[in-house]
């Protein structure tokens, strides 16, 4: 594993919870790089990373957020973003102050694997109750650019298109994804959440 190409963020007054998607973000995923660079970050672990079930994933996310002793910032990828949308709609994330949402899949389109990912369709049609940055790719195979822009508006998120980065995960071979880390840092800085 190569070294991270960024300085760790100083977040003395906030907890960060990493929310992976399908397969749980392995050792070469940018979420894992970021987590390893920050000893205090937590991961919302799931019992079955290969078979997301909305109620189970929402429950485990809620438990992780509630275990934090400070206001929470979420760093999510793919199905982790969909899990956050449902948890927020169910008013389970009262301790969350911001969310960084990367590569949200379109769980409502016809070819979405509903047999593998249960209970996510439809998405709740409500805005998130905390500031969020919705980061997407122009050639994501799981969601069109138009749909990403629509969901960002639905969530009340600011949208950033990072260009052709596929699903912005392991297959894209982004390593520590310093571009995304800069976006995350700028997002937090704009909210006044960074101590450094």
C-alpha positions as CSV (number, residue, x, y, z in Angstrom):
1,X,0.0,0.0,0.0
2,X,1.5,3.3,-1.0
3,X,1.7,6.2,1.4
4,X,-1.0,8.8,1.4
5,X,-0.2,12.0,-0.5
6,X,-1.9,14.4,2.0
7,X,-1.6,15.6,5.6
8,X,-4.2,14.2,8.0
9,X,-7.0,16.5,9.0
10,X,-7.2,17.8,12.5
11,X,-10.8,17.3,13.7
12,X,-10.6,17.6,17.5
13,X,-14.2,18.4,18.0
14,X,-15.8,15.9,15.6
15,X,-15.9,12.2,14.9
16,X,-15.6,10.8,11.4
17,X,-17.5,7.7,10.4
18,X,-16.5,5.9,7.2
19,X,-19.6,4.3,5.5
20,X,-18.5,1.8,2.8
21,X,-20.7,0.3,0.1
22,X,-20.9,-3.2,-1.4
23,X,-17.9,-5.4,-0.5
24,X,-16.8,-3.1,2.3
25,X,-14.0,-1.0,0.7
26,X,-10.9,-3.2,0.7
27,X,-7.2,-2.4,1.3
28,X,-6.8,-0.5,-2.0
29,X,-9.9,1.6,-1.7
30,X,-9.5,5.3,-1.0
31,X,-11.8,5.1,2.1
32,X,-9.3,2.6,3.7
33,X,-6.4,4.9,2.9
34,X,-8.1,7.8,4.5
35,X,-9.2,5.8,7.6
36,X,-5.6,4.5,8.1
37,X,-4.3,8.0,8.0
38,X,-6.6,9.1,10.8
39,X,-6.4,7.0,13.9
40,X,-9.6,8.3,15.4
41,X,-11.9,7.6,12.5
42,X,-14.5,4.8,12.8
43,X,-16.0,2.5,10.2
44,X,-19.7,1.5,10.1
45,X,-19.1,-2.2,9.9
46,X,-21.7,-4.5,8.5
47,X,-22.4,-8.2,9.1
48,X,-22.7,-9.0,5.4
49,X,-20.8,-6.7,3.0
50,X,-22.0,-8.6,-0.1
51,X,-25.7,-8.5,0.6
52,X,-26.9,-5.1,1.7
53,X,-30.3,-5.2,3.4
54,X,-31.6,-1.7,4.1
55,X,-32.9,-2.3,7.6
56,X,-29.8,-4.1,8.8
57,X,-27.4,-1.6,7.3
58,X,-29.3,1.4,8.6
59,X,-29.3,-0.2,12.1
60,X,-25.5,-0.8,12.1
61,X,-24.9,2.8,10.8
62,X,-27.1,4.2,13.5
63,X,-25.3,2.2,16.2
64,X,-21.9,3.5,15.0
65,X,-23.1,7.1,14.8
66,X,-24.6,6.8,18.3
67,X,-21.4,5.4,19.7
68,X,-19.5,8.6,18.8
69,X,-19.0,11.0,21.6
70,X,-18.8,14.0,19.3
71,X,-20.8,15.4,16.4
72,X,-20.3,13.1,13.4
73,X,-19.1,13.7,9.8
74,X,-19.9,10.9,7.4
75,X,-17.6,9.7,4.6
76,X,-19.7,7.4,2.3
77,X,-19.3,5.5,-0.9
78,X,-21.9,3.9,-3.2
79,X,-24.4,1.9,-1.2
80,X,-23.2,3.6,1.9
81,X,-24.7,6.8,0.5
82,X,-28.1,5.1,-0.1
83,X,-27.9,3.8,3.5
84,X,-27.4,7.3,4.8
85,X,-30.4,8.6,2.7
86,X,-32.7,6.0,4.3
87,X,-31.3,6.4,7.8
88,X,-31.7,10.2,7.6
89,X,-35.3,9.8,6.4
90,X,-36.0,7.7,9.4
91,X,-34.5,10.4,11.6
92,X,-31.7,8.1,12.9
93,X,-28.8,10.5,12.3
94,X,-29.4,13.3,14.7
95,X,-25.7,13.5,15.7
96,X,-24.6,14.0,12.1
97,X,-23.4,17.5,11.1
98,X,-22.1,16.8,7.5
99,X,-21.8,14.1,4.9
100,X,-19.4,13.5,2.0
101,X,-21.3,11.3,-0.5
102,X,-19.3,9.6,-3.3
103,X,-20.7,7.6,-6.2
104,X,-24.3,7.2,-5.1
105,X,-25.8,4.4,-7.2
106,X,-29.3,4.7,-8.9
107,X,-31.2,2.1,-6.8
108,X,-34.4,2.9,-8.7
109,X,-33.3,2.0,-12.2
110,X,-34.5,-1.2,-13.9
111,X,-31.1,-3.1,-13.9
112,X,-30.3,-2.3,-10.2
113,X,-29.5,-5.7,-8.5
114,X,-32.4,-5.8,-6.1
115,X,-31.8,-9.4,-5.2
116,X,-28.4,-8.4,-3.9
117,X,-29.3,-5.1,-2.3
118,X,-32.7,-5.4,-0.6
119,X,-35.1,-2.6,0.4
120,X,-33.3,0.4,-1.1
121,X,-35.9,1.1,-3.8
122,X,-37.4,3.7,-3.8
123,X,-35.2,6.3,-2.2
124,X,-36.9,8.7,0.2
125,X,-37.8,11.9,-1.7
126,X,-36.6,14.2,1.0
127,X,-33.6,16.5,1.6
128,X,-30.9,15.5,4.1
129,X,-31.1,17.3,7.4
130,X,-27.4,18.2,7.3
131,X,-25.0,19.8,4.8
132,X,-23.7,17.3,2.2
133,X,-21.4,17.2,-0.8
134,X,-22.5,14.8,-3.6
135,X,-19.5,13.7,-5.7
136,X,-20.1,11.9,-8.9
137,X,-18.4,10.6,-12.1
138,X,-19.4,11.3,-15.6
139,X,-19.0,7.6,-16.6
140,X,-20.3,5.8,-13.6
141,X,-21.9,2.6,-14.8
142,X,-24.4,2.6,-11.9
143,X,-25.9,6.0,-12.4
144,X,-26.2,8.6,-15.2
145,X,-24.9,12.1,-14.8
146,X,-28.4,13.5,-15.1
147,X,-29.6,11.3,-12.4
148,X,-26.7,12.3,-10.1
149,X,-27.6,15.9,-10.6
150,X,-31.2,15.2,-9.8
151,X,-30.4,13.3,-6.6
152,X,-28.1,16.0,-5.4
153,X,-30.9,18.5,-5.8
154,X,-33.3,16.1,-4.0
155,X,-30.9,15.7,-1.1
156,X,-30.1,19.4,-1.0
157,X,-26.5,18.6,-1.7
158,X,-23.8,20.6,-3.6
159,X,-22.8,18.5,-6.6
160,X,-19.3,18.0,-7.9
161,X,-18.5,16.1,-11.1
162,X,-14.9,14.8,-11.0
163,X,-14.9,13.6,-14.6
164,X,-14.4,10.1,-15.8
165,X,-13.6,8.2,-12.6
166,X,-15.9,5.2,-13.2
167,X,-17.6,4.3,-9.9
168,X,-14.9,6.1,-7.9
169,X,-13.9,2.9,-6.1
170,X,-11.4,0.2,-6.2
171,X,-11.8,-0.6,-9.9
172,X,-10.9,3.0,-10.7
173,X,-7.4,2.5,-9.1
174,X,-7.5,5.9,-7.4
175,X,-5.2,4.9,-4.6
176,X,-5.5,7.4,-1.8
177,X,-7.5,9.7,-4.1
178,X,-5.9,12.9,-3.1
179,X,-8.2,14.9,-5.4
180,X,-11.2,13.6,-3.4
181,X,-9.4,14.3,-0.1
182,X,-8.9,17.9,-1.2
183,X,-12.6,18.1,-2.0
184,X,-13.5,16.7,1.4
185,X,-11.1,19.1,3.2
186,X,-12.5,22.1,1.3
187,X,-16.1,21.0,2.1
188,X,-15.3,20.8,5.8
189,X,-13.4,24.1,5.7
190,X,-16.4,25.8,4.1
191,X,-18.6,24.6,6.9
192,X,-16.1,25.8,9.5
193,X,-15.5,22.2,10.8
194,X,-11.7,22.0,10.4
195,X,-9.4,22.8,13.2
196,X,-6.5,22.8,10.8
